[in-house]
Amino acid sequence: PPPPWSPALELDSGTVLFSPNAICQFFFLARGEEPTDLTNQWLEWEATELQPAALAALYAQLVHGRKGLEAVEVLGKLLAHIEQNLSRRGTAYLAGDTKSVADSEIGVLRGSISMTLSEACRKAADSVLMPKALLEFKSYLQKQPPPCLAMERATSNEPEEEGSEPTLTEEEITAAVDAWARGVAALPKPWQPQKPVLPVEGMRNVLITSALPYVNNVPHLGNIIGCVLSADTFARYCRLRNWNTLYVCGTDEYGTATETKAVEEGLTPQEICNKYNTIHADIYRWFDISFDYFGRTTTPYQTTIAQDIFQRLLARGFLLQDTVEQLQCEDCQRFLADRFVEGTCPFCSYEEARGDQCDKCGKLINAVELKNPQCKLCRGVPVVKPTQHLFLDLPKLEEQLEPWLEQSWATGDWTANARYITRSWIRDGLKPRCITRDLKWGTPVPLDGFRDKVFYVWFDAPIGYLSITANYTDQWERWWKNPQQVELYNFMAKDNVPFHSVIFPCSLLGADDNYTLVNHLIATEYLNYEDGKFSKSRGVGVFGDMAKDTGIPADIWRFYLLYLRPEGQDSTFSWSDLMLKNNSELLNNLGNFINRAGMFVCKFFGGTVPDMVLTPDDKRLLARVTLELHQYHQLLEKVRIRDALRCILSISRHGNQYIQVNEPWKRIKGDEKDRQRAGTVTGVAVNMASMLAVMLQPYMPSVSLAIQGQLCIPPDCFVLSHNFTCTLPPGHRVGTVSPLFQKLEHDQIEALRKRFGGGQVSGYFGAKQTPPASVTLTAPGDPQLIQELTEEVAKQGNHVRQLKANKAEKAQVDAEVAKLLELKKQLALAEGKSPEVLVPKGKRKK
Amino acid sequence: MAAAARPGPEELALLEKLLGLPKGNKYGVQGERKVPVLQTNNGPGLTGLITIAAHLVKQAKKDQLLGSTAEEKAVVQQWLEYRVTQVDGCSGKEDARIILKNLNVHLEDKVYLAGNIFTLADVLMYYGLHHVMMDLTVQEKEKYLNVSRWFNHIQHYPGVRQHLSNVIFIKNRLYTNAH
C-alpha cells in the first residue's frame, strides 16, 4: 500500500523511508559511517525540539501572518543551543571534526529557517522569492493542523490540565494592585449609542454582519454557531469595549428554492418568505441574538441598490453577454431553473437526479446533461434552447481584487481557512460568472432583452447587507460607503467564503462607489452531530426551533455551542459532552464560585461587602486574574471566541482554589484576625464574580444579567477594560443570591439523544456493528448488553450511595459494594476493556 | 491504576532489565517535556530516549537490536523517531487514532516494525503504546487488527512486558462481518 507519509525515499527492496533523518542516516550508513551516541543525540534533538519549533515558526509566519521576528522567536533559544555546543566543543562540526549526519540534517533545517528570517526582513518577499513554490508550501502548511509547542499549549482544546503557570513579575503585581485600588474610577464610562446607530467621528466604528440564512430552511445548531451566534458574541464584546457597533442580518429570500417550496406548499413565494422569516426571527430571539436589525432581502431597497450596482458595473464595462444552452418547458412556457428539472444522472444513472446535483452520487450536474429530463411541475419533456445571460467579468476585475486582498490581509484578521479558500479560488483562475437567471422570484434585471430575468442569488444576496441596513436607517451609506471610518466584519461558515472574499468584493470594486469592503473575514469550520452530519431530511440533529423544547435554557446552548465553536477545525456536538460541560464547567466551576462568593457575603456579612486587607497572596491573585483578563481581550480582539471563553473558566477556577485554600467559612468563626481574613477573601471573591458577570455577558447574556441582579452590580460597571478593579467596595449591598445553573441528569440527556437521533452509546469511534448471529449474550461488544449493564451499574451505584447516606451497617454496605464491583467488571468485559483496570487494588497508585 | 510504562527513565529501567544489564545507571529528566538524561562518568551525559536506549543496546553488546544492514538500521531509526515525535506527542483520541491507523497500514505485511527482525523499535513502540492499547475496546482492537497482532506478539516476547499489564486480545471472532 502507498505510505501515508510522503515525500519519502523508496528503496529497491520496497522499504519506504519517510523520515528525513532516517534517510540521511541511511546515506551515511551506506557510505560505511556508523552512528555514534553523539550523532544520535543530535538527530533526536533535531526531531523532537528543532523541527517542531521550526514548523511552528513557519506556520506562524505564513499562515497566521505574524511578523517575522515574533514568529521566529521560539527558534532563537534552539539556535543558541547549537551555537553554544559548537563553541564549547571547539570543533568545526556538531559531532567532532568531520562532517557527520547530524550536520547535514540540521543544516537543511537551518536553511529553511534563514529563508524565513530573510523573508521577515523583506516584506515583499512573497512576490519576489519563488512566489509559486512559496504559495504551494503555504497551502500545504494550511492543510496541516497547527503545530503545537509545549510553550504554546495554552490555547489548545482541553486546557483543563493546567501546566506550570506563568510567573508574575513584581511590576505586574504592583500594577494590578493599583488598578484594583482605583475602583470604578479605573473604568471608562459605558457608552450608549444613539438610535439608529451611525458611525461617529473619532470612535472605532464596527460593522458586523452574519451570513444571511436562506429563508426556507430551519437553521440547525451548526448554522447558528457558524454565523449568528458567533457574530452576536463578538458584537456584544465590541459594545462592552465601547466601540460603536452595528450588527445586521436578515433572511435571504429570493431564488429557485423558495419558488419550488412555494409550489410544494401551494403558497406564493412571498407567503413562504413571510412564514419562514418569522420562524428565523423567533429562533434568534430565543437564542438572545442582539441584532440591531434583522431584516430580509425582499424589499424595495434591495431592488434599488442591486440595480444601481448593476448599472455601475455595466457602465464601467465589467459585464459580458453570452449564450447559454438551457432547458425550456414548452408547456409551462418557461426556462427551467436547475431545481425544476429531474432526470437520470449521467454519472450513476440514478433516476431522480436533480438539475444541479445528483442526490445519490453527489456529483454536480449541468441540467442539460441529464438523461430523460422532466419538468418537475408538469412532467413534460423540456427541450434545449439557447438563451442570453449576463456575466460578471471576474478576470478583468482580478487586477483590482488582488491589491485589495493583499491590503485587507495585511491589516485585517482573516481566519486561516478564509485565506486558504480564497487563495485556492484565485489560483484555480477566475472565470466570468453568470449573474442572471430565468426565474420570476428575484430582483428584476433592468436591461432591455433581460427584463424577464432576475439576478442570480450569489450576486443579489450579499447586496442584502446593504439593503437591510438601508431598511434600518436611511443614512445607510454612512456605514456602507465609508471605508475610512468603518471596520467591517463578516461572519460565516467556510462554504460561504468565496462569495464574500472574491465575488462580492469584485462587484463592489467594479461598481466603484467608495464601498466599505470586508476588513475581517471570520469563517468557521463545520459542526458535526454525534459522529455524523446534521441532516434535516434524515431527522438527525437539533434544529433551532427544537432547542427550546429540550427544556435546556438558551444560555446553556449558547455556552456549549461557543465552547465547541469549530474554530480552526471541525468539532462535534455530543449530548453526553453537553451534560459533562454543563455539570463540570458551569455548575461545579463557574456557578459554584459565583454562588459561593455571593453566599458568603450574605451569610457571614449580612449582605454587605466587608473590608479587605490585601495580603501578598491576594495581590498575586489580582495579578493572575488580570493576566487572564488580558488574554481574554487578546483572543477576542482576534475573534477567537472559543479560546477566550476558557479564560473566563480559568478565572473562576482560580477563584474556587482561592476560597478552598483560605476557608472563609472556618475563619469566620475564629478570632479577630481570622474574621478579617474571611472578610478579605469574601470581598475579593465577590469582586471577581462581579467582573466575571461582565466578561460572561457576550457568551451568556441572561446569566450575566442574573448575576448583575443578585450582586446588585451598578450599571456603570458593565464595561470591559484591561483592569481588574474593585467594583463592589466595602459597604456595597448585594441582593438575594441563588444558584445560577441546574444539573443535567443522565436520563434526561439519554432521552434527548434518542429523540434527536444520532450516535450510539458504545465506542468513541462509532464503529458499526452487526449483532452476533449465533453467539450468546456474553459476547463482548453487544450493545444491548452494554446498555443493560450500564443501567444496572447506575442503579446499584445509587443504591450504595443511599445506604451510605442512611448510615447503613458496614457489612450490608460492603456486600452491596461487592455487587457493584462485580457489575462493573461484567460491564468492562462486555465493552471489551481489560477488566483489571477497574479492580481496586489495596493502594491505588496514581 | 493498572501498571503502565511512563515514558522516560522508567521505561529505560525496563529496557536495562530486558537487555540483562546490571542496575546502577543514574537518570534525570530535563526541560518541560521531561526528556531523560543519562549521567555518565565521563563527559556531559546523554540526552534523549532514543539516544540513551541505543547506547544501552550497544553496552549490552546486542547491536543486532539496532538492525544489521544499513537499510534496517535506518528503518529502526525511523520508527524510534516516530515513537518520540508522534506517539509521545500524541494528545487525545484523535491523535491516537491516526497513529494506530498509520501503524496498521505499515504492519499489514510485516511481523515486526523493521520487517522480519525484532528490534529496539518494537520494544520502545510497545512501551509507548501500552497505555493507548489498554484503553481500546474490542471493536477498536479489531479495527486495528495488524497493530493488535503485533502488539500481542511483542508483549509475549520474552522479557519485554515485565510488570506491565497484559492487554487482552480475544482471538476468536465474536461477530461476523465486522466491516
Interface residues (C-beta under 8 A of the other chain):
Chain A: P1 P3 P4 W5 L11 S13 T15 L17 F18 S19 N21 A22 I23 Q25 F26 L29 A30 P35 D37 N40 Q41 L43 E44 W45 A47 T48 Q51 P52 C148 A150 M151 S156 N157 E158 G163 S164 S762 G763 Y764 F765 A767 Q769 T770 P771 P772 A773 V775 A779 P780 G781 E831 G832 K833 S834 E836 V837 R844 K845 K846
Chain B: M1 A2 E32 R33 V35 L46 T47 G48 L49 I50 T51 A54 H55 A70 E71 K73 A74 V75 Q77 Q78 E81 Y82 V84 T85 G89 S91 G92 K93 R97 K101 N102 V105 H106 E108 G115 M134 D135 L136 T137 V138 Q139 E140 K141 K143 S165 N166 V167 I168 I170 L174 Y175 T176 N177 A178
